[in-house]
């Protein structure tokens, strides 16, 4: 099957050809006709199967007709990296259409986003937190949205975004086309799909088992020896580009620093970095500036890098499809995972009395006022029961009540 079969507008077809697309992937072949027919779609497919084009191309086709300069398609993604990846793909495919797409997420200034929205765009790719900020500040108008895409829905649930998604849904027209894509189908996502999709078509492509071209091995080791074993493995393995996943932001940062000290070109990708530094780490990993990228699990679906030679799960992730515990991995693979040991590595080194490898820096001791001193305003404010108002600052002048802080000001994700 060729893309010509879909009958795209010449401007959309031009983007397909410019990107070197010839034959659609299985999810594109199944989903594109259904999306173009206006059906709601429940897509079950992993990252890397081509699903961005599966919903992106029909959206571009749809928006070729109708009014320009207003938000008509909204794509919601869990991470900044994935939002940028979707935006870049749609912008590339739609280069000849003159349709405008922008990204909306936290960690960067809000003013440029407001300015682009004010000038008029047709497609918005957003993370939930910052999108809600724009909704609350009335800097985005979603009343004309015709197509909603919820991408990596299970990941958004894992990150705690489901309440935000429900708030966003209330701001959208009831009459719309909704596309929901997820790698897995936990009960919460199944319920969400039942709520937001109308008579959906289910498109399921492939199993959740890892590709057969990937070999798997388990290196049993005590927690306090993980880093030493990783360094030993890197020293004795012919690696080109290594992606290391950790469970926490602090661990990703610390492990990245340790690899750098050991002489490796390494960077970390985690939520505490500014967007510019996150993008620099990802770009550096793509172009070979960094040989090793250490990332938190939640960044996994936003990383689109070819030619990775090794993936290391420093911590075994919690979810089955992202790597469960070992017995379940073996059931998924329908094969046993080889247990390996590294020759000459000392597995018998005792753990320190206090494992300080990933310990956070100690907090500075608080200076307490002498007994009998008045409580500070801040302390009183924190202790005041809800519904009893705010305490007055010293001097008796009532404190002015400011607007609630947005998610991005609070440091919320997305």
Beta strands, then each sheet from edge to edge (+ up, - down):
strand 1: 41-44
strand 2: 73-76
strand 3: 101-104
strand 4: 123-126
strand 5: 147-150
strand 6: 177-182
strand 7: 201-204
strand 8: 217-218
strand 9: 242-246
strand 10: 266-269
strand 11: 292-296
strand 12: 310-313
strand 13: 338-339
sheet 1: 3+ 4+ 2+ 5+ 6+ 1+ 7+
sheet 2: 8+ 13+
sheet 3: 10+ 11+ 9+ 12+
end
